[in-house]
């Protein structure tokens, strides 16, 4: 696992896969992988697809989009940034 890239894991506190997501994030961190874990209250599995306009769904998507944006933004000094 130590060779995996940085990760973002988003899960709801009432998601069926909540415990697995939290455990996976802990395993990544123990292996030295940078991992951001966001647990959103009141979010169930698939809520962002089933109820896309709900405040919890919007918060989830905003957090996910920001994590993705942060992950793909070229760093200063890289060939992609120039």
N, C-alpha and C positions, 0 to 999 in steps of 0.2 A: 504493500500500500504506500510505502514511502516515496514511490516514484510517480504517484498520481498528482495531477495539477491541483491548484487551489480549488476549493469547492464552496458552493452555496447550497444549503439545504433549507427549504421552506416547508413547514408542516403545520397543520392546525392542531390545537390542543385536544380536539375531539376527533381527529383523524384516526381511522382504523390502523394506520401505519405509523402513528406517532412514536411509539416506543422503539420501533425498528429504526426510524429516522434519527432519533436521539442517540441510539446505540451506535449507528454507523458514523455519525459525526464525532462521537467520542473515540471510536477506533481510528478514524482519520487523524484526529489531533494527536493521539498517542503515537502514531506513526510519523509525526512531524509534519503532516500536511496542514496547511492553512485551511481552516474550515469555518465558515460563518453559518451558524444555525439560527434561523428565525422561527419561533413558535408563535403562531398567531391565535389569539383567543377567539373561540366561537367558530372556528373554521373546521369543516368536516371534509373528508376526501372528495374531491371533485367539485367542491362548492363554487370555485371560480368559473367553472363551466356551466353549472346548473343555475346559479344565481349570480351572473356576472356583474350586475349593478349593485349588489349588496355592499355595504361599506367594508365588511371583512374581505370580500372578494377583491374589491378595488385596492385595499391595502396590500393584500397578498401580491397582486399583479404589479403594483408599484414597487414593492420591495424586490420582487424577482427581476423586474426590468432594470432597476438600479444596480442590482448585483451583476447582471449581465453586462450592462453598460460599463461598469467599473472593470469587469474582467476583460473586456475587449478594447478598452481605450489604450492606445499606444503610450508607452512611457516616454518622458522627455529624453531625448538623446537616442532613441531607437531609430532605425531606418524608416519605420512606418510613420514616425512623428515628423520627420523632416520633409 
